[in-house]
Amino acid sequence: MDAKVAVITGASSGIGEQTAMAFAARRYAVVLAARRMDRLNGVADRCRQLGGRVEAIATDVSDGGQVYRLVDETVKRFGRLDVMVNNAGFGVNGRVWETTEDQMRRIMEVNFFGVFHGCRAAAPVMIAQKSGHIFNVSSVIGKRGTPFNGAYCATKFAVIGLTDSLRVELAPYNVRATSVCPGLTQTEFFAHVEGGTEKKESSFKAVRTRQSPAVVARRIVASVGRNSPELVFTPGGKILSFIGPLWPRFTDWFMRFYHNDLAENVPGHDT
Ligand SMILES: NC(=O)c1ccc[n+]([C@@H]2O[C@H](COP(=O)([O-])OP(=O)(O)OC[C@H]3O[C@@H](n4cnc5c(N)ncnc54)[C@H](OP(=O)(O)O)[C@@H]3O)[C@@H](O)[C@H]2O)c1
């Protein structure tokens, strides 16, 4: 029987890299997508060493045409598509009024439209197969907004809303859709965050523990075929996603307490 096939976007580092390796270790054929081909080729070599068949395809997920080509190439090469992990993303820091329209549009193009393109490309293939699983990587702060992360949170909330709709639409075709909501994870993500203030950096430092991306990867792989609406990881993440919607006023208070520097001056900005 042919191996199962997984496409992973944002596979050149972090959660995407670990997810690609976890699928390769289970003998999936993996198709890796990201913009940095040098990094992608390195991950491809490591996946091959685990025994899986591997393709690396340069893809900018903000361009729908490139994402549809990614899925087309996968189906041409391997004949099927069993798992689509829409993982590519980046962060923008800053208060809502400090966020430029250009920043908001660019982060939406990658974190939300990248996921949307991946769903549009993968769903018809999986519906025709009558099997498949789409994982859309959101965040635990796609469940409850946090200060200094308004743009990022908006993209991640959008991903969860899209995935909730998609999951119910795909159910009659035996195709699954799951939102993945990691908490702070030890990856290059923080080195690529745009905007930012000294305060935001200090807020991140206050959270000392970051989970390994391998934990997220293992959970994604273990959830294939399961009807899981969402994957939430750390105990803190579970508490936030439960209490946030239930007690928004208490959660606001906690966030103000936690970010006790909220009203201080930000260099270069008037408050
Ligand atoms: N780290 C955390 O604490 C955390 C927590 C919750 C959720 N997440 C989410 O997890 C996902 C993976 O992040 P990570 O932590 O693994 O960070 P990372 O190591 O920086 O990985 C981000 C990946 O996205 C790719 N990417 C960025 N823009 C892209 C674009 N326009 N087209 C294609 N690929 C693009 C990058 O590859 P190229 O630069 O080579 O294109 C890279 O492979 C993101 O969606 C992030 O929002 C992370």
The ligand as an ORCA input file, in Angstrom:
! r2SCAN-3c Opt
* xyz 0 1
  N       6.448     29.653     19.257
  C       5.346     29.890     19.951
  O       5.385     30.230     21.149
  C       3.992     29.713     19.286
  C       2.864     29.694     20.125
  C       1.616     29.549     19.542
  C       1.490     29.413     18.175
  N       2.604     29.445     17.378
  C       2.402     29.321     15.925
  O       3.107     28.185     15.465
  C       3.411     28.365     14.085
  C       4.861     27.996     13.841
  O       5.674     28.928     14.544
  P       7.055     28.515     15.246
  O       6.910     28.797     16.685
  O       7.478     27.185     14.813
  O       8.004     29.670     14.669
  P       9.214     29.634     13.606
  O      10.256     28.674     14.037
  O       9.579     31.054     13.377
  O       8.519     29.026     12.289
  C       7.693     29.788     11.449
  C       7.626     29.093     10.105
  O       6.704     29.803      9.264
  C       7.322     30.005      8.008
  N       6.765     31.186      7.346
  C       6.667     32.448      7.815
  N       6.102     33.236      6.885
  C       5.839     32.445      5.809
  C       5.265     32.661      4.527
  N       4.844     33.882      4.132
  N       5.145     31.616      3.666
  C       5.586     30.385      4.032
  N       6.131     30.112      5.223
  C       6.268     31.133      6.098
  C       8.817     30.144      8.309
  O       9.582     29.753      7.164
  P      10.309     30.740      6.116
  O      10.755     31.948      6.871
  O      11.432     29.883      5.600
  O       9.262     31.019      5.071
  C       8.975     29.087      9.395
  O       9.164     27.821      8.816
  C       3.053     29.812     13.744
  O       1.800     29.859     13.094
  C       2.950     30.471     15.113
  O       2.072     31.580     15.090
  C       3.853     29.580     17.904
*
